[in-house]
Amino acid sequence: MNPKQRRLCYVAYTLAMSFPAFAVGQSPPAELPRIGLLAWSSCDEPSYARGQGEFGSFRRGLDELGYRPGKTVSFECRSAGERYDGLAAAAAELARLPVAVIVTNSQPAGRAAHEATKTVPIVTVVSGDPVAAGLARSLGQPGGNLTGVSYYATELTAKRLELLRELNPQVARVDILANPDVSYLPFEEDTKHAASRLGLTLRTHQVRDRAGLAGAFARMKAEGAQAVFVLPDVMFAWSAEQIAALALEHRLPTMAWGSWFADVGCLMASSADYGEMNRRLASYVDRILKGARPGELPIEQPTAFALSINLKTAKALGIDVAPSLLARADRVIE
C-alpha cells in the first residue's frame, strides 16, 4: 500500500469512527415526536420545560409518564399574543409544521386548532359543551380529531349564583363581567336562566381587554351593583389580579370560576381543579403518540368541584361569612 492509499484509508477510518455505528439493516433513530403547544400568552420554553407557566401542569403530567424533552419528545410552541384574533394564525402555523399532536388549555384555542386542521390530533380543555359547539360527536365517542377534558356543566353556573345568595341573602342584583369575543360559549345564557330561577336581576358588562376592566368596575359601582359574577374567559383568567384589586377598590364581592381568583384576592371561586385537568391532557397525548385515535378517546368530565373563600377579602369588605358556608369551603384563604 503506497503512502497515498494509507492516507485515504486513515481518513476513511477517522470518518467512520466519528459517526455512531448501526447494525446491518438498522435505520438511524427516528425524529422525536413533536408536540405543538398553542399558547394564549408566552412561549417561554424554559418556563414550560421546568413544569411552570401556562403548560406547567401538562408538562408535569408528561414527566410522570416518562417523557423527557429532547430525549423522547420535543415541543413546538406558538402564541396568540394574548389576543383571540391571534389564535387562528398560531394554530395554522402549528398545523403546517407538522406536529404529532396539538395541545391547548382553553376552548377558544381548541376551536382555533379545530378550524386549522381536521387531521392533526388535538387535545384540549373545553370550557363549554364540546358537542353543542361542533367539536365532538359525543363525549363518549368524539369521532373527529379533537378530544380532552371538559369542565362544562349547566348546573355549575346556578351553583355559583346560589353561593353568592347564601353569602348575602339580601343580594337582589348581580353584575356580570363578560367578554363578547367568546359570546358563543354558553355561560351568559346559563347565568340568565339561573338568575331567573333565583329571582335575581342581572346587568351585563362586556369587556374585551384589560384596558376596559377599570371602567367596567367603576360603572358597576356607580350603578349600584351588589356583587360581581365573572364568566369564564381566558383574558379574565390572565387578568385575575387586576380584577381582584378593582373589586376590592370598589368594595364589591366577586364570584369567579377558577381557584386562582380567590388566591389573588377575589372573594370566592368555585371550580374543578384546573391543574389536574391540564395534567390529565398528558395521558391523552401519551395514548395518541402510541397510536390511539383521538376520536375514540372519550372526553372526560371532572367529578369534584372545590369552593374557595378568601377570608381576608371578606374582612376587608366587612362581610361576615356564615360558619355553615365556611365549613363547606374546600379552601379558606386567610
C-alpha positions as CSV (number, residue, x, y, z in Angstrom):
1,M,0.0,0.0,0.0
2,N,1.6,3.3,-1.0
3,P,1.5,6.4,1.2
4,K,-1.4,7.9,-0.7
5,Q,-3.5,4.8,-0.2
6,R,-2.6,4.7,3.5
7,R,-3.7,8.4,3.9
8,L,-7.1,7.6,2.2
9,C,-7.6,4.6,4.5
10,Y,-6.8,6.7,7.6
11,V,-9.3,9.4,6.5
12,A,-12.0,6.8,5.9
13,Y,-11.3,5.2,9.3
14,T,-11.5,8.5,11.0
15,L,-14.7,9.5,9.4
16,A,-16.3,6.1,10.2
17,M,-15.4,6.4,13.9
18,S,-16.8,9.9,14.1
19,F,-20.4,8.7,13.4
20,P,-22.5,6.3,15.5
21,A,-22.4,2.7,14.3
22,F,-25.6,0.9,13.1
23,A,-26.2,-2.8,12.7
24,V,-26.7,-4.1,9.3
25,G,-30.3,-3.2,8.2
26,Q,-30.8,-0.9,11.2
27,S,-32.2,2.6,10.4
28,P,-31.0,5.8,12.2
29,P,-33.0,6.9,15.2
30,A,-36.3,8.4,14.1
31,E,-37.0,12.1,14.7
32,L,-38.6,12.8,18.1
33,P,-42.3,13.2,18.1
34,R,-43.2,16.9,18.2
35,I,-45.9,18.2,20.5
36,G,-47.4,21.5,19.4
37,L,-48.4,23.9,22.2
38,L,-51.0,26.5,21.3
39,A,-50.4,29.2,24.0
40,W,-52.5,32.2,24.9
41,S,-49.6,34.1,26.5
42,S,-46.0,33.2,26.3
43,C,-43.9,30.5,24.5
44,D,-41.2,30.8,27.2
45,E,-39.6,27.4,26.7
46,P,-37.6,27.4,29.9
47,S,-40.8,28.0,31.8
48,Y,-42.8,25.1,30.5
49,A,-39.7,22.9,30.4
50,R,-39.4,23.4,34.1
51,G,-43.1,22.5,34.6
52,Q,-44.2,26.1,35.1
53,G,-46.3,28.6,33.2
54,E,-49.2,28.0,31.0
55,F,-48.4,24.4,30.3
56,G,-46.7,23.6,33.6
57,S,-49.3,21.0,34.8
58,F,-49.3,19.3,31.4
59,R,-45.5,19.2,31.4
60,R,-45.5,17.6,34.8
61,G,-48.0,15.0,33.6
62,L,-45.7,14.1,30.8
63,D,-42.8,13.7,33.3
64,E,-44.9,11.3,35.3
65,L,-45.4,9.2,32.1
66,G,-41.7,9.1,31.5
67,Y,-41.4,11.7,28.7
68,R,-38.2,13.7,28.6
69,P,-37.8,16.9,26.4
70,G,-35.0,16.5,23.9
71,K,-34.8,12.7,24.6
72,T,-38.2,11.2,24.0
73,V,-40.2,14.2,22.8
74,S,-39.8,17.7,21.5
75,F,-42.0,20.8,21.7
76,E,-43.1,23.5,19.3
77,C,-45.0,26.4,20.8
78,R,-46.9,29.2,19.1
79,S,-48.5,32.1,21.0
80,A,-51.7,34.1,20.3
81,G,-50.0,37.1,21.9
82,E,-52.9,37.3,24.5
83,R,-55.3,38.1,21.7
84,Y,-58.2,36.0,20.5
85,D,-57.6,37.1,16.9
86,G,-54.1,35.7,17.3
87,L,-55.2,32.1,17.9
88,A,-56.1,31.3,14.3
89,A,-52.7,32.2,12.9
90,A,-50.8,30.4,15.7
91,A,-52.9,27.3,15.2
92,A,-52.4,27.3,11.5
93,E,-48.7,27.6,11.8
94,L,-48.6,24.6,14.2
95,A,-50.7,22.5,11.8
96,R,-48.3,23.3,9.0
97,L,-45.1,22.3,10.8
98,P,-46.3,19.4,11.1
99,V,-46.6,18.2,14.7
100,A,-47.9,14.9,16.0
101,V,-50.5,16.5,18.3
102,I,-51.6,20.0,19.2
103,V,-52.3,20.7,22.9
104,T,-54.3,23.7,24.2
105,N,-55.9,24.5,27.5
106,S,-59.0,26.5,26.6
107,Q,-62.0,26.1,24.3
108,P,-61.2,29.2,22.2
109,A,-57.7,27.7,21.5
110,G,-59.1,24.3,20.8
111,R,-61.7,25.8,18.5
112,A,-59.0,27.6,16.6
113,A,-56.9,24.4,16.2
114,H,-60.0,22.5,15.1
115,E,-60.6,25.1,12.4
116,A,-57.0,24.9,11.3
117,T,-56.8,21.2,10.9
118,K,-59.1,18.2,10.7
119,T,-56.3,15.7,10.6
120,V,-53.7,16.6,13.3
121,P,-54.9,15.3,16.7
122,I,-56.0,18.0,19.2
123,V,-56.0,17.6,22.9
124,T,-57.6,20.4,24.9
125,V,-59.5,21.6,27.9
126,V,-63.1,22.5,26.8
127,S,-64.9,25.1,28.9
128,G,-68.3,24.8,27.1
129,D,-70.2,22.0,25.7
130,P,-68.0,20.3,23.0
131,V,-70.9,18.6,21.3
132,A,-73.1,21.7,21.0
133,A,-70.0,23.6,19.8
134,G,-69.5,21.1,17.0
135,L,-66.1,19.9,18.3
136,A,-67.2,16.4,19.0
137,R,-70.0,14.0,18.0
138,S,-70.4,12.9,21.6
139,L,-68.4,12.8,24.9
140,G,-68.0,9.1,24.7
141,Q,-67.1,9.0,21.0
142,P,-65.8,12.4,19.9
143,G,-65.4,11.0,16.4
144,G,-63.1,13.6,14.9
145,N,-59.6,14.8,15.7
146,L,-60.3,16.5,19.0
147,T,-60.6,15.1,22.5
148,G,-59.6,16.1,26.0
149,V,-61.2,17.2,29.2
150,S,-64.4,19.3,29.6
151,Y,-65.4,21.1,32.8
152,Y,-68.8,22.3,31.5
153,A,-71.9,21.6,33.5
154,T,-75.0,23.8,33.3
155,E,-75.7,23.5,37.0
156,L,-72.3,24.9,38.0
157,T,-73.4,28.4,37.0
158,A,-76.5,28.2,39.1
159,K,-74.5,26.8,42.0
160,R,-72.1,29.8,41.9
161,L,-75.1,32.2,42.0
162,E,-76.6,30.3,44.9
163,L,-73.3,30.6,46.8
164,L,-73.4,34.4,46.3
165,R,-77.0,34.5,47.6
166,E,-76.0,32.3,50.5
167,L,-73.2,34.7,51.3
168,N,-75.6,37.6,51.4
169,P,-79.3,36.7,51.3
170,Q,-80.1,40.4,50.7
171,V,-78.4,40.4,47.2
172,A,-81.0,41.2,44.6
173,R,-78.8,42.3,41.7
174,V,-75.7,40.7,40.3
175,D,-73.5,42.4,37.7
176,I,-71.9,40.0,35.1
177,L,-68.4,40.5,33.7
178,A,-68.4,39.0,30.2
179,N,-66.2,39.0,27.1
180,P,-68.1,39.5,23.8
181,D,-65.3,37.7,22.0
182,V,-66.5,34.4,23.5
183,S,-70.2,35.0,23.3
184,Y,-70.5,31.6,21.6
185,L,-69.8,29.9,24.9
186,P,-73.0,29.1,26.9
187,F,-72.2,30.8,30.2
188,E,-74.1,34.0,29.8
189,E,-77.3,32.3,28.8
190,D,-76.8,29.8,31.6
191,T,-76.4,32.7,34.1
192,K,-79.6,34.4,32.8
193,H,-81.6,31.2,33.3
194,A,-80.2,30.5,36.7
195,A,-80.8,34.2,37.8
196,S,-84.4,34.0,36.7
197,R,-85.0,30.9,38.9
198,L,-83.3,32.6,41.8
199,G,-85.2,35.9,41.4
200,L,-82.0,37.9,40.7
201,T,-81.7,40.9,38.5
202,L,-78.7,40.9,36.1
203,R,-76.7,43.6,34.4
204,T,-74.0,42.6,31.9
205,H,-70.8,44.5,31.3
206,Q,-69.0,43.4,28.1
207,V,-65.2,43.8,28.3
208,R,-62.8,42.8,25.5
209,D,-59.4,43.6,27.1
210,R,-57.7,44.5,30.3
211,A,-57.9,48.2,29.5
212,G,-61.7,48.0,29.8
213,L,-61.8,46.4,33.2
214,A,-61.3,49.6,35.3
215,G,-64.2,51.4,33.5
216,A,-66.5,48.4,33.9
217,F,-66.0,48.2,37.7
218,A,-66.5,52.0,38.0
219,R,-69.8,51.7,36.1
220,M,-70.9,48.7,38.3
221,K,-70.3,50.7,41.5
222,A,-71.9,53.9,40.1
223,E,-75.0,51.9,39.0
224,G,-75.5,50.2,42.4
225,A,-74.0,46.7,41.9
226,Q,-74.2,44.4,44.9
227,A,-72.0,41.6,43.6
228,V,-69.9,40.7,40.6
229,F,-70.1,37.4,38.7
230,V,-67.1,36.7,36.5
231,L,-67.8,34.5,33.5
232,P,-65.2,32.0,32.2
233,D,-62.8,33.7,29.8
234,V,-59.1,33.3,29.0
235,M,-58.5,37.1,29.1
236,F,-60.2,37.3,32.5
237,A,-58.1,34.4,33.8
238,W,-54.9,36.2,32.9
239,S,-56.3,39.4,34.5
240,A,-57.3,37.8,37.8
241,E,-55.1,40.1,39.9
242,Q,-56.4,43.2,38.3
243,I,-60.0,42.0,38.7
244,A,-59.4,41.2,42.4
245,A,-57.8,44.6,43.0
246,L,-60.7,46.5,41.3
247,A,-63.3,44.5,43.2
248,L,-61.6,45.4,46.5
249,E,-61.2,49.0,45.5
250,H,-64.9,49.3,44.7
251,R,-65.9,47.1,47.6
252,L,-67.7,44.5,45.5
253,P,-67.9,40.8,46.5
254,T,-66.9,38.8,43.5
255,M,-67.6,35.2,42.5
256,A,-65.3,33.7,39.8
257,W,-64.8,30.2,38.4
258,G,-61.1,29.5,38.9
259,S,-59.5,29.0,42.3
260,W,-56.6,31.3,41.4
261,F,-59.1,34.2,41.5
262,A,-59.6,33.6,45.3
263,D,-55.8,33.2,45.7
264,V,-55.1,36.7,44.4
265,G,-57.9,38.4,46.3
266,C,-61.4,37.8,44.8
267,L,-63.9,36.8,47.5
268,M,-65.0,33.4,46.2
269,A,-64.4,30.9,43.4
270,S,-66.0,27.6,42.7
271,S,-64.4,25.3,40.1
272,A,-62.9,22.0,39.1
273,D,-59.2,21.5,39.6
274,Y,-57.7,23.2,36.6
275,G,-54.2,22.0,37.4
276,E,-55.4,18.4,37.4
277,M,-57.4,18.8,34.2
278,N,-54.3,20.1,32.4
279,R,-52.2,17.3,33.9
280,R,-54.7,14.8,32.5
281,L,-54.1,16.1,29.0
282,A,-50.7,14.4,29.2
283,S,-52.4,10.9,29.3
284,Y,-54.3,11.7,26.1
285,V,-51.1,12.8,24.4
286,D,-49.4,9.6,25.6
287,R,-52.1,7.4,24.1
288,I,-52.1,9.3,20.8
289,L,-48.4,9.1,20.4
290,K,-48.7,5.3,21.0
291,G,-51.3,5.1,18.1
292,A,-54.7,5.8,19.6
293,R,-57.1,7.8,17.6
294,P,-58.4,11.0,19.3
295,G,-61.9,10.3,18.0
296,E,-62.0,7.1,20.0
297,L,-60.8,8.7,23.3
298,P,-63.8,9.8,25.5
299,I,-63.8,13.4,26.6
300,E,-63.6,13.4,30.4
301,Q,-65.6,15.5,32.8
302,P,-64.4,16.3,36.3
303,T,-66.4,14.8,39.2
304,A,-65.1,17.0,42.0
305,F,-65.5,20.8,42.4
306,A,-63.9,23.0,45.1
307,L,-65.2,26.1,46.8
308,S,-62.5,28.7,47.7
309,I,-63.2,31.6,50.0
310,N,-60.8,34.4,50.7
311,L,-61.5,35.3,54.3
312,K,-59.0,38.2,54.3
313,T,-61.0,39.8,51.4
314,A,-64.3,39.2,53.3
315,K,-63.0,41.0,56.3
316,A,-61.7,43.9,54.1
317,L,-65.2,44.2,52.6
318,G,-66.9,44.0,56.0
319,I,-68.6,40.7,55.2
320,D,-69.3,38.1,57.8
321,V,-69.1,34.7,56.2
322,A,-71.5,32.3,57.8
323,P,-69.9,29.4,59.6
324,S,-72.0,27.0,57.6
325,L,-70.6,28.3,54.4
326,L,-67.0,28.3,55.7
327,A,-67.5,24.7,56.8
328,R,-68.3,23.8,53.2
329,A,-65.3,25.5,51.7
330,D,-62.5,23.3,50.4
331,R,-60.0,26.1,50.8
332,V,-60.1,29.1,53.1
333,I,-57.5,31.8,52.4
334,E,-56.6,33.9,55.5
